[in-house]
Amino acid sequence: MSTAQAADREIDARGLNCPLPILRTKKALNDMQSGQVVRIVATDPASVRDFEAFARQTGNALIEHGESDGAFWFLMRRR
């Protein structure tokens, strides 16, 4: 798991299926300042593809993502 980038906010989306992890992330990003980072943890295997598409569509940067202990994690920076 990456510790190089500190997150300003964390979202636990484990056990939630698409589109809930994206919707929770979108809501969190709306309340954040430009440049702040949110860390999301999800268990839905489709979330990797979903977050890549979400980053492209919204202009928010998907800084890093990976898998740890059966869960996927994402670091996203607000545009």
C-alpha positions as CSV (number, residue, x, y, z in Angstrom):
1,M,0.0,0.0,0.0
2,S,1.3,3.4,-0.9
3,T,2.1,5.9,1.9
4,A,4.0,8.4,-0.3
5,Q,0.9,10.5,-0.9
6,A,-1.2,11.6,2.1
7,A,-4.9,11.8,1.6
8,D,-7.1,14.7,2.8
9,R,-10.2,12.4,2.9
10,E,-10.9,8.7,3.0
11,I,-13.8,6.8,1.5
12,D,-14.5,3.2,2.5
13,A,-16.5,1.7,-0.3
14,R,-15.9,-1.9,0.5
15,G,-18.9,-4.1,-0.2
16,L,-20.5,-1.5,-2.5
17,N,-21.0,-2.2,-6.2
18,C,-20.9,0.2,-9.1
19,P,-21.9,3.0,-9.3
20,L,-21.9,3.6,-5.5
21,P,-18.1,4.0,-5.1
22,I,-18.0,6.5,-7.9
23,L,-21.0,8.4,-6.5
24,R,-19.5,8.6,-3.0
25,T,-16.2,9.8,-4.6
26,K,-18.0,12.4,-6.7
27,K,-19.8,13.7,-3.6
28,A,-16.6,13.9,-1.6
29,L,-14.7,15.7,-4.4
30,N,-17.5,18.3,-4.6
31,D,-16.7,19.2,-1.0
32,M,-13.0,19.4,-1.5
33,Q,-10.6,22.1,-2.6
34,S,-8.6,21.9,-5.8
35,G,-5.5,19.9,-5.4
36,Q,-6.7,17.9,-2.4
37,V,-6.5,14.1,-2.5
38,V,-9.1,11.5,-1.6
39,R,-8.2,7.9,-1.0
40,I,-10.9,5.3,-1.9
41,V,-10.9,1.6,-0.9
42,A,-13.3,-0.6,-2.8
43,T,-13.9,-4.4,-3.3
44,D,-15.7,-4.2,-6.6
45,P,-13.3,-5.6,-9.3
46,A,-15.0,-3.3,-11.9
47,S,-14.0,-0.3,-9.8
48,V,-10.5,-0.1,-11.4
49,R,-12.1,0.5,-14.8
50,D,-14.7,2.7,-13.3
51,F,-12.2,5.0,-11.6
52,E,-10.1,5.3,-14.7
53,A,-13.1,6.3,-16.8
54,F,-14.3,8.7,-14.0
55,A,-10.9,10.4,-14.0
56,R,-10.9,10.8,-17.8
57,Q,-14.5,12.2,-17.8
58,T,-14.1,14.6,-14.9
59,G,-10.5,15.8,-15.3
60,N,-9.7,14.7,-11.7
61,A,-6.3,13.0,-11.6
62,L,-6.1,9.3,-10.7
63,I,-2.7,9.6,-9.1
64,E,-2.2,6.0,-8.1
65,H,-4.1,2.8,-7.6
66,G,-3.4,-0.8,-6.5
67,E,-4.7,-3.9,-4.8
68,S,-4.1,-4.9,-1.2
69,D,-5.7,-7.7,0.9
70,G,-8.4,-8.3,-1.7
71,A,-9.4,-4.6,-1.9
72,F,-8.6,-2.0,-4.5
73,W,-7.4,1.4,-3.5
74,F,-7.3,4.6,-5.4
75,L,-5.7,8.1,-4.8
76,M,-7.5,10.8,-6.7
77,R,-6.6,14.5,-6.8
78,R,-9.3,17.1,-7.3
79,R,-8.9,19.2,-10.4
